[in-house]
Structure formats: structure tokens, C-alpha cells
């Protein structure tokens, strides 16, 4: 049987990417499904209004849940896997610049709740959301905070005191891995405190994932193994490659899959070992450099992107099908590809866009703009929706399985938010120092357990103090704005919150309770800084902006309330330290090669004011405050990798590019070919020694040959012309060298070969 039809046809049509069954195992549709959805909504309503200190937020949540139930009744739940579950139709998205986590509705893209992340403003965060708990890790400080979606608050937290940790959750369990030290430990997803022993698996560790059954899978590249961990028990390791191979783990439709980018093999895993292996020839030829694989996929398709040669393999682990795609990247900085609904989305960090490949048409769609500016896009698939978020940008996006997209404004202010300004910060649980294999990780200690049992993590809950009766003011006194004897004692403003920006620090605070102050002023601004406004009135807005100071210097602030009637001023507690800058964005590097090669002119986008840039690679290192640098003395016929690192007092980020010095070819006609029987000879080397011939071009002809480059060789004379340069050519599939006296390529801009 043969197939006919017009136009190109993909070698493998990944139909399952976009064609899903109407219902999956466990899915309920029709009246029974709607009833179950209503029962879930009722439980959510009770969770939102149960007696707590955040009654207003709870009532707002009631309205949100009610509206959501109404929407579900109107539009239906849909096919399993095609639409998110009613219990969780959104995702939490971090905003490092704002120090917030915003919850966005996956059906509309609207932000329906925000939580301030205490002490995390300006820091990169990792949000783990498995449908049961929401945990946030500050990857700079090692602080873990649990979010309460019903109250829109940050609740219990634990400070683990280490940078570079990895938080993973799934199957109602959570783990904290320390890749640099090779350890992993289970933590309580509610209290955020350690559970059980710390397991030493051997450093360094790869990126881990937790499957739906609660098993942690974590690569140990130094041993060529992946180790499954269930609870506090380490299961036998699964050998997937040679020691030292680069191993990348993916959870594909709930099944662990490992890509060995060194050997160019993708393998599915089970507790008993590897199940299937898929060879990736293009990856094997490339090695470990530039191979990107997603952490998780919604189904059995795993896209593997090789950025070295812009090829992508779509591996179907359930059927063994594989599609190879050439990606028109143009040398952009790409992230790991994500597959959803028949399309593959590749984040382009250099432009803030998504490169979109449609498996149904085997073609690339127009790119989709997320932020439109350079930055790191975190793209992930969750419950049938694809999310794209740059935590240093105000804009994110959500795309459903049909390709319909919604832009998300994370900085929206008219949404339900966290606790009232005067309410206390989250409970902080600190972890005492302990060696490996104890029940707690090393870190700073603020509370200690009483003597007796062995030391361990202390979970403190603030006790409710007995209220002290306040004197009732006399009805004849004006205690609202003019303090007098017998009025309530003036109170201090709330401890200010600070937010670092580019050249600025934003200070926000809660108004003083009790007697209303005349106004508020800010203390602690550095010399020469500008504070806007000079004073804040009694009605707010309760925000100061400090412009000035030095990046790399830490500043703390207080807010002072001033009262009428002779009452003393009241100053707040000092804020946490902040500095007027943020970690630079990664520069986007462009390369221009001059005529003749042997070098490159580099330029890059600005990462902000006050930056220094370090250029490394191509055999040199240089530091500049500008946005350009020229590299010379390079060898033609080679490629060089260069990195430009932007650095300020807050940290550094780097961008990279490749200098390609492959000489461009030219088509040039033979000259000086006299009317005689002597041919123009293509020789195996730049010499006539040995009189070897690759091919003879007959006399009296002047055909065009493809000239690649020039090399120095034996000096040759003909008709009064002498030259020691030889052209490396190709003619009629024959390759070799012709003396340049027959081409004059040296005068036509042809590069030297080396």
C-alpha cells in the first residue's frame, strides 16, 4: 500500500500530542462529575471561611469559589487531561522583583490572589505546587515557606541556610536536595521542617523529580546512576550510563525518563531498572554541550533539544516513535522545550518569546511573545496548561492544549492579597546545625529545644498574649488626631518592608494603630539619596521610594510617626537590609566577523547601569564598562565560544555566543588557461611535488570552481605571474588545491584557511 498527497509529510506524526481520549481513568463527567465538583467547591468554601485571623480574605475566597463553581456549571469540566481540574485551575508564579507569588487562573489568565514572600524580594525563588501544598524556596538563602492558598498568606517557614538547594514535591511528599553536597532529605510539606535522616547519595547530584506515587528519582552522574528514594529509604540504584556521563531526568506522564546526553541515549526507568532505550544519534555526536530536556511533560512525549546544531528530537516513550526537527534558532539563547496539545514550545530567553512547533503540520508557527524582553523564562506544563514566567518581569502567559493563550499581568494590584499590614510575619522554624545522616540539616539556630531529648528542629507557634485593658478615652477628648492625657498611647508604625530595584529601594509599611499621627517620615536613607515623598500623610499611601545609595551596600530603614498634642514620636522597628540594585539580567551577545576572519567584533545588550562586563573565551579575558569588545588573532576554520558576564554588587549573570570562523566560499572562474594542451591541475596538496593529479581541467576552458580558502604553498610562476598562494577548491565533486595564479582569489576577498 502506498500513500500519495501533495506537500511535505513528517516522518512521524505525533497525533497523541493533540488527540486525547474523551475521558481518562478516574475522570468523572456528566451529573456525577458535576456533583463531585460541587462537593470539592464546598470543601474549598469551608477552608476559606473557617475561623482564622484573616476573615476578610476568607470572604473574598468565598466569592471566588462561588464564581468558579458557576463557571464550571456553565462550561463543563471537559475531557480528562484537556482542561485543568476544578480544584486547581491555576498556578503560582513568582515575581522576584516584587517579592511576591501571584496565583493566576488558567482559564482566563487573570490574577486572582497574591502573597508577599517574606524576606525574598530580589531573590530567585522556586515554587513547588503539587495540588496539595504550595512551597516556595529562596534558592539564595535556602529558606522554605509554605503558602496558604485559602488565606493568601505565607505561613510556616524553615531557614536551611544554604544556597543552591532544590525543592521537589509530588505524591503528598516533599524533598530538599543539596546537589553540591550530594544529600537529600524529606521535609514536612505543612510545617516545612525536616523529616527523617539526611541521605548522602554522593556529590554532585542532578535535578530530581517526584513521581505521582511519591518516589523521588535523583541522578548521580559521577556513578552513572539514578537513585529512587521512597520516604526515608534509599532503593537500589539504577545504572543508566557510564560514570561521569551527563544525566538529565524527566518525568514524562508520571514515568521517570533519563537522557544520557554523553552517550546520546534516552531511557525509561522503573524501580527494577531501565525499561526501554532510545538512541539519539544527533545528541551522541554533540556530547553533553547544549542539550536541553524538560523536567516534566504531561504525556509520554519527551522533546530533546540540541542547541549546538539546532536539532530537536521528539521521542514518544510509549510507542517508540521519534521525530527529528531542525529549529530555526538563529543562535538564540534557548530553554528546555515543552510539549502540549500537539505543539512544542521552546523558550527563547534572548527575546522573551516562545518558538512554537506544530507537530500536525510539521512546521513552525509564528513565535509567541511572553515578555518581549531578554530574561529567563520558566516554562512548565501543569494539568493540561503551559505556563511561561520570567520572575523578573511583570508579564507571564498561560496556553491551553488548543493553543489559546492569555497574557498574565502579575503586578496587578486590584486582587485579593495577603494578611492585613499590621498582622504578624509567618512562623519561622529554624534548623540547628547537624552532621550528615542526622535528622536536621546544617543552618543557623534561633531557637533551641529544651534539655533532655536529642536536639532537633523546633517548630514555634506564637502564644496569644492576654489582652491588657486599654483606658477608655473621655468622650470630650479628640483622640483621633490630637493626643491628650487619657487617650490611647500613640503606637509605632509597622515594621517596613523593603524592595530592591534598579537604583531604588521601595519601602512600604503599615499605618500606626490607635491615635492617628500627623504624618510619617523615613529614617535610614543614605547620604545624598532622594526620598519620595518627604512625608506620608495619615491616609497614605504608605510607601516611600529611596533613589540613590551604592549598589553592594546594605541599608535598613525605619518609619517615624509624628503626633500632635505633645505626644512623643514613635519609630518602627528597622527593616531588613536592602540595596538599590538587583542581580543583572543576562546580556544578549551578538557577533560580527570582519572581512578575512581572524577575529570578531562583540556587542551585547545592557544589563543596567553601573555594570562591569567580563568577556572570556576565544583565548582571552577582558573587563570593560562598555557594551563592545573586539577579539583578534584567532584562527580561521574554527569556532570559539565566548561568554559575557554582567556583574554588579548584587551578583552576576552571563550570556554566551559562538564565533564561527568558517571561511565563506566563492565561485570564481579559471583564468590564464592558455590555448594549449596543458590542463589546469587540481592537486592533493599546495605543491607540484610528485606531480600528483586529482583532476585535470582542460586547456582553452574557463569553468567556475568553488573556492573555500587560501593557503601558503609552493611558489609557482606562469606567464610572468608568480604566487606561493594556493586556493582550496571543489569542482565536479573533486576537492584539492589549485595555484592561485589561475584564480587570483587573493584579490577577491577570499579568506585564509587558517
Secondary structure by P-SEA (a helix, b strand, c coil): ccccccccccccccccccccccccccccccaaaaaaaaaaaaaaaaaaccccccaaaaaaaaaaaaaaaaaaaacccccccccccccccbbbbbbccccbbbbbccccccccccccccccccbbbbbbbcccbbbbbccccbbbbbbccccccccbbbbccccbbbbbbcccbbbbbbcccbbbbbccccccccccbbbbccccccbbbbcccbbbbbbbccccbbbbbccccccbbbbccccccbbbbbbcccbbbbbccccbbbbbbccccccbbbbbaaaaaacccbbbbbccccccbbbbbccccbbbbbccccccbbbbbbbccccccccbbbbcccbbbbbcccccccccccccccccccccccccccccccccccccbbbbbccccccccccccccbbbbbccccccccccccccccccbbbbbcccccccccccccccccccccccccbbbbbbcccccccccccccccccccccccccccccccccbbbbbcccbbbbbbbccccccccccccccccccccccccccccccccbbbbccccccbbbbbbbbbbbccccccccccccccccccccccbbbbbbbbcccccbbbbbbcccccbbbbbbbcccccccccccccccccccccbbbbbbbbbbccccccccbbbbbccbbbbbbbbcccccccccccccccccccccccccccccccbbbbbbccccccccccccccccccccccccccbbbbccccccccccccccccc
